[in-house]
């Protein structure tokens, strides 16, 4: 009898031990050792790029190029907000953590999709108009029982991973500038790092480290020097100040760290990707020229202190919005017979860079897309050979890549099995011209200094050429040989970020409203499923109870939605974004689409004068086009497709803030009533123009 009770006690104790282990795992028990040894737990996805090297490679190989044909939907979750979704989730201890627009954070059972908790930080909706490229978030981080989120309105918040309740919150913004946050925080050695966005409003960039347990600020590194009549914060900014002219500090200068941040545990360095200048036009930002450090640069900092170590500037004196904020990947590559610790990046400017990540020295740099702004790199100096004609004035100049870049924020992946990097590429052309009437407006997001109207004949010809010659594809790039190994073309730009796996697969959401898998070695398509959305985010892979899953956020938006509406892409569109999770043999079904959204209808033509319509076009270009598309051709909301009710409420929406909770804050401080009325007449005119083209079969 005693042995029976002993057996029961042992079983009970074993059950308690298993429960305790499960609780510990569910507490997001991420620390330095676990992250540094992430490949020992390949079934988890503990950071934005899975590992510190941000390769976005999963070693899991239950789903392979041979078995992927039976991949199906395991479960999905509706995201009840009609905006772009760019985040990659995390999966730790059987819990999937996701972040939605407005930074709403949700925990799910990773195997079943059951919602466990939801946290809404109640983001200030007025910040939505400052976000250049939608109210998106690109991810979250985890550390020792905490989920770290960074909100659009500037708060860094630590949530209890079990309950979703806040543990601490800190404001990260300097209130002088029009900042937002769209990037994901990174955590290492008890520090959490976050940058910000706002260079389109000329905000001065910086990155800040906080204590992950308390929120106490530990160090801050500014990417643009301050007033040169005062001491700079460090010797690196003293050096940088010598590369600027004029009074840049009064406007801020730009250079925000809005996306890529990578930690190197081997060298204890943190690499930050720095964005464009504000204004774009250097003549307004830094009259007299100069390299304008650290704009469009990769900067290495001491991870403990934030002290400058080295930098590599991809685009000196940038005036084309050629940010260096795109995904950076660390790897050890054999180059010329020697194993090198490298950093790889394919930024907007069209060059694929391989740098020595200990020194910042350029190892190689080759074009991955057609370009006209430069004709190569001087390997002795590491500087691009800039085409003098690329420096534009009031006469429009056609440049490729355009401001959207050869490769933008959509995350790149790298497979150590194939030795290839995978990322979406766009060959795009754009007309750049200086706006001779530019006047900075404090607090306004549109501080570019470029001309957005005045479609004289040569400018129209350039834009027509651009529309006809833009091309896009998924590339597999060999970083050692610096050449493309294969490509998959797409009809228009907009396909998503990448995931590479040990099953010889590359996963990507496509602009055709599908989620697809390709062989990593050849690019052959081996699986595709319609998903009623464009999964622009990068997928992740994880394993629970011996089952491999692929998860991706699917929701059209971000910068591309400013020029192209999802309605125009030609597939049935779900009413809201979704989190989609797949497994082999998955049988879940998406609901059928009821209708496909508002059609382009003909509103009553305006009887406003041509002068009023022209004024409306000008105000629209300055205040509205960033979110609603150039010439109202798309955008987060396609204003050519306004309903009669929206037309009636137009002034209440634009000036009264009637739709503030949906992200459309009042513009009464920037737009007068007469200007708002002029914009309305311009939009009515544009709807009639395009209606007439449709009727004519154009």
C-alpha angles and dihedrals in degrees: 000000000000091000089052093055090044089054091050091049092050092050091048090049091049090050091050090049092051090048091050091049089050091050091050091051092047089054090074090248095194119153139155095277095048093048093046089050097038093136088067087068101036092164092071130074104206103165139032092270094026094245134039090259089061093221092146088219122142116201090205113120109176085105106056139165086266099047102034092092089081094051112131141164113287097182141327139202128213114233104210099214128086099225139096121292116207104157129115110216127228125233118200128161095348094310122112114208118199136178124210133193112298084033095273104167123208135185121208137182096258094218101044106022093236109158111240102179141343130207124194113191090196095233117209102261091209088070089068093080090056094056104098094200109030132292092286134146122206098205152297140255138226134214133166099331096328133107111208120210131176115209130218089243093056108265123135107207132187113208127196102250092216098051108014091235118140118257096183140346132198133185110236100186133104098220093219096079136053097252131168132173122228100150130092121254119242124215131201137149092000094308128111118203128201135170129186146224132238108105088128084067090044092250114170110249128231143153123221135200120211133186104261093216100048110015091239113154111246104177143342131205120199116210096203125049121246132225105332091212088069129057113275120234093251144354092267090063090045086057092045093050090064089064095058132077135199123009101317094149092068089066096034101243100236120238097144121178095227103157134356120062119158130185123211111204092187094060098021089233130135119211120208127193112220124211139220130302125262115256098027091219107083092205088066097036101042111003107204095037128247133164092275098215131239096018116119091005142129107231126192117210134187102259094216099048108015090238117156115258106168143329139205117200112210096188116022113208091004116202100159100069090256097162123189091209095104120117116298120205128197121212143151108242132180106233122175089349094306128106108236131190101226143179117213128199137167101196129180096274094075102249123115107219130203112188134181097247094207095056107015091237114153111246096177141340126185134165114263091185138026112283137182102179093074138014102212141309128286100233092200092062103017090232124133119247097240119207105236090219089063090074098089132204131180091309109082116250124196113231132181127232094037126209092287087065135220085273124011135185096310101118121254120221130207128203117206087198096062098023089228133128118217125206141141115261130199125193098204135166127208138182111233121192134162117247105229091196096053115144121175115239115203113238094012117128094212103077098135101122092215126121112257098176137033100090095193117172099275093045091049090048090053092049092047089051090048093051091049097045106038111119134181139192147153110258134201105207127196104216094193097050091031094225140113115259099186142345140201113209124219128197096236135004120269108087117138145251124289143252123189121196142192089249090076090258138132117197125202139162111236134219087237091073096261140112112228142187126209133187105262093218101046109014093237111155109240102169140014136172131187109239104176092240140056110258096214093167123087114259126233132207128215142161130231123177091350095308122117117220134190115208129188138167112234118198129123115231142086123098096330092058087064090072103024128043119214087234090067094054093080108236134101106276124213115232092241140015120270142204105232124199123188137191137168108283094012111164105184115126131212115232118258116263115250105208124333105248134273118333123225102266130181114254119201107283115253120243091208118132121261087248092057092048090049090051089050090052091052095049091044091053092049100043111016112029095079090070103020102042136254110298087002091284100148127317134154085307119019103227093194086070098054115147120235088257091054091049089053091049096042097115092041089054099044098038105017099046093232091157097039093125090058091053101268103117123188117276094194091120091056106030127050122220092253091050091049089052089049090052089051092053090049091053092049088050091050093049090053092047092055093040088057091050091052091050089050090051095245 
